[in-house]
Amino acid sequence: MSDPAAVVPPAMLHEWTEAQTGFMHAALAEAAKAQALGEVPVGAVVVHQGRIIGAGHNQPITRHDPSAHAEMLALRAAAATLENYRLPGCELYVTLEPCLMCSGVMMHARLARVVFATNDPKTGCAGSVINPFMDPRLNHHTEVLGGLLAQEAAAQLKAFFAERRRQQKAARDARAAGG
């Protein structure tokens, strides 16, 4: 297997625009909404002609829906806005590298570009684990850029999981103490 770093463009190779940075900040704000619900803090926005037309944050626990990932909810909102399941000319900004489910939907929607903040070394499907976006056998190829505000997104995720581990330890300690 090829080196995943070779297929996920490092942030230093791409000069981000002020608009792109603003869209990723909007995705980070969506991620904060997920965190407030106790969900893994991932957020996404879909942009068409320079404006956000769909936004979403992780809600699989809240909605009892394994497909309620931030990207899926943002894509559904954008499709409703454009009244079309195809989203040509649209870009999706997401705080975490997409999973396989979300990557597949992005390609079916015919997104022009996906921009993600931080890599997901366990389930990332834009180069970290696999990369269907670069598979020549598929009929649509979405451009993928990674690394925009990666440190901010990684810090948000790390803080969430540190707090979750702290809460789990406190619960175990309380059970062990009989209370």
Disulfide bonds with the S-S distance in Angstrom:
none
